[in-house]
Amino acid sequence: MSPFFDGWSNEDVEAVLLRGDQEELLYVPIVVGMNAPACGAEWAEQVCIRLSSHPSPTVRGNALLGIGHIARTCLELRDVRSVQAVQKGQHDPEPYVRGHSEDAKSDIEHFLKSGFSELVSRLTRRQG
């Protein structure tokens, strides 16, 4: 069951991250990705990047899906590590992660109107 209800805050998400309960964590990237404009796109992106390397394939896959949601809801990504996480997910041993990686890649390319290589170059220049 989701630990998030109407009126959740960034602090509620941080508390779930701190507890580290896998059953709660799997909701985090979906909640922050779908609500990135309201909770802060950069913060949401950092949360998803962090969870993209979680030991649980469900959490990893949902983190990649969250990155795709951020691309869709904000029409931008700011951290090259988001795109790199999606690329890495394409080679994950778990089908769940690979599937969500493909979904995120499609959202990124469609909503940001950019190929992955071009986006990585642009974000790297911006952050460099």
VEXLUM-476408 format. One line per 2 residues: their letters; for each residue x, y, z of C-alpha. Coordinates in nm, 4 decimals. Each point is the difference from the previous one (the first is absolute). Example, Ala and Ser with C-alpha at 12.3 -4.5 7.8 and 13.67 -1.06 7.14 Angstrom:
residues 2
as	1.2300 -0.4500 0.7800 ~ 0.1370 0.3440 -0.0660;
***
This chain:
residues 128
ms	0.0000 0.0000 0.0000 ~ 0.1251 0.3446 -0.0913;
pf	0.1321 0.2129 0.2861 ~ -0.1165 0.3114 -0.1876;
fd	-0.3372 0.1689 0.0237 ~ -0.1403 0.3296 -0.1245;
gw	0.2004 0.2832 0.1449 ~ 0.3304 -0.1903 0.0194;
sn	0.3145 0.2110 0.0234 ~ 0.3648 -0.0282 -0.0998;
ed	0.0675 -0.0694 0.3685 ~ -0.2322 -0.3017 -0.0180;
ve	0.2030 -0.1312 -0.2936 ~ 0.3258 0.0648 0.1843;
av	-0.1355 -0.1959 0.2981 ~ -0.0778 -0.2979 -0.2252;
ll	0.3493 0.0242 -0.1517 ~ 0.1511 0.0056 0.3479;
rg	-0.1999 -0.3050 0.1137 ~ 0.1131 -0.1869 -0.3101;
dq	-0.2940 -0.2421 0.0018 ~ -0.0082 -0.1532 -0.3481;
ee	-0.3803 -0.0334 0.0085 ~ -0.0293 0.3767 0.0549;
ll	0.2904 0.1012 -0.2233 ~ -0.1561 -0.1435 -0.3124;
yv	-0.2635 0.2773 0.0143 ~ 0.2453 0.2878 0.0379;
pi	0.1174 0.0450 -0.3616 ~ -0.3545 -0.0204 -0.1340;
vv	-0.1288 0.2587 0.2478 ~ 0.2864 0.2450 -0.0544;
gm	0.0122 -0.0535 -0.3763 ~ -0.3708 0.0580 -0.0517;
na	0.0087 0.3063 0.2262 ~ 0.3415 0.1403 -0.0929;
pa	-0.1290 0.3473 -0.0953 ~ -0.1561 0.0367 0.3464;
cg	0.2689 -0.1616 0.2153 ~ 0.3022 0.1282 -0.1931;
ae	0.1271 -0.1515 -0.3207 ~ 0.3660 0.0028 0.0979;
wa	-0.0720 -0.1593 0.3378 ~ -0.2252 -0.2632 -0.1608;
eq	0.2687 -0.0770 -0.2555 ~ 0.2619 -0.0473 0.2723;
vc	-0.2316 -0.2363 0.1887 ~ -0.0542 -0.2111 -0.3124;
ir	0.3717 -0.0055 -0.0816 ~ 0.0740 -0.1174 0.3533;
ls	-0.2591 -0.2790 -0.0190 ~ 0.1074 -0.1123 -0.3480;
sh	0.2835 -0.1995 0.1575 ~ -0.2052 -0.1548 0.2819;
ps	0.0463 -0.3764 0.0548 ~ -0.3709 -0.0666 -0.0604;
pt	-0.0888 -0.0326 -0.3702 ~ -0.3471 0.1395 0.0684;
vr	0.1433 0.3139 0.1593 ~ 0.2596 0.0341 -0.2808;
gn	-0.2609 -0.0448 -0.2701 ~ -0.2369 0.2472 0.1632;
al	0.2849 0.2502 0.0335 ~ 0.0521 -0.0144 -0.3760;
lg	-0.3733 0.0352 -0.0553 ~ 0.0114 0.3029 0.2322;
ig	0.2693 0.1572 -0.2189 ~ -0.2286 -0.0464 -0.2987;
hi	-0.2834 0.1645 0.1944 ~ 0.2243 0.2975 0.0776;
ar	0.0828 0.0380 -0.3695 ~ -0.3724 -0.0075 -0.0772;
tc	-0.1224 0.2289 0.2799 ~ 0.2851 0.2534 -0.0135;
le	0.1091 -0.0279 -0.3639 ~ 0.3620 -0.0075 0.1116;
lr	0.2653 -0.1871 0.1895 ~ 0.2876 0.1856 0.1608;
dv	0.2416 -0.2709 0.1081 ~ 0.1870 -0.2151 -0.2491;
rs	-0.0071 -0.2823 0.2559 ~ -0.3739 -0.0388 -0.0683;
vq	0.0630 -0.0904 -0.3619 ~ 0.2967 -0.2155 0.0985;
av	-0.2188 -0.1896 0.2497 ~ -0.2556 -0.0685 -0.2731;
qk	0.2771 -0.1185 -0.2324 ~ 0.1403 -0.2257 0.2722;
gq	-0.3479 -0.1399 0.0630 ~ -0.0144 -0.1258 -0.3568;
hd	0.2667 -0.2571 0.0963 ~ -0.1408 -0.0941 0.3411;
pe	-0.0341 -0.3762 0.0552 ~ -0.3621 0.0475 0.1131;
py	-0.2711 0.0247 -0.2686 ~ -0.2042 0.2344 0.2218;
vr	0.2832 0.2531 0.0040 ~ 0.0718 -0.0345 -0.3724;
gh	-0.3674 0.0510 -0.0810 ~ -0.0270 0.3167 0.2043;
se	0.3288 0.1179 -0.1460 ~ -0.1513 -0.0300 -0.3479;
da	-0.3125 0.1853 0.1150 ~ 0.2111 0.2792 0.1494;
ks	0.2147 0.0213 -0.3127 ~ -0.3127 0.0376 -0.2134;
di	-0.1383 0.2724 0.2278 ~ 0.3310 0.1854 0.0012;
eh	0.0396 -0.0103 -0.3767 ~ -0.3630 0.0937 -0.0614;
fl	-0.0485 0.2779 0.2544 ~ 0.3509 0.1465 -0.0148;
ks	0.0111 -0.0395 -0.3772 ~ 0.3584 -0.1197 0.0209;
gf	0.1987 -0.3154 -0.0588 ~ 0.1964 -0.1416 0.2900;
se	0.3460 0.0853 -0.1369 ~ -0.0997 0.3597 -0.0677;
lv	-0.1578 0.0336 0.3444 ~ 0.3056 -0.1442 0.1761;
sr	0.2244 0.2470 -0.1858 ~ -0.2243 0.2950 0.0832;
lt	-0.0342 -0.0892 0.3677 ~ 0.3727 -0.0707 0.0334;
rr	0.0836 0.3430 -0.1445 ~ -0.2517 0.1664 0.2314;
qg	0.1395 -0.1741 0.3080 ~ 0.3645 0.0244 -0.0999;
***
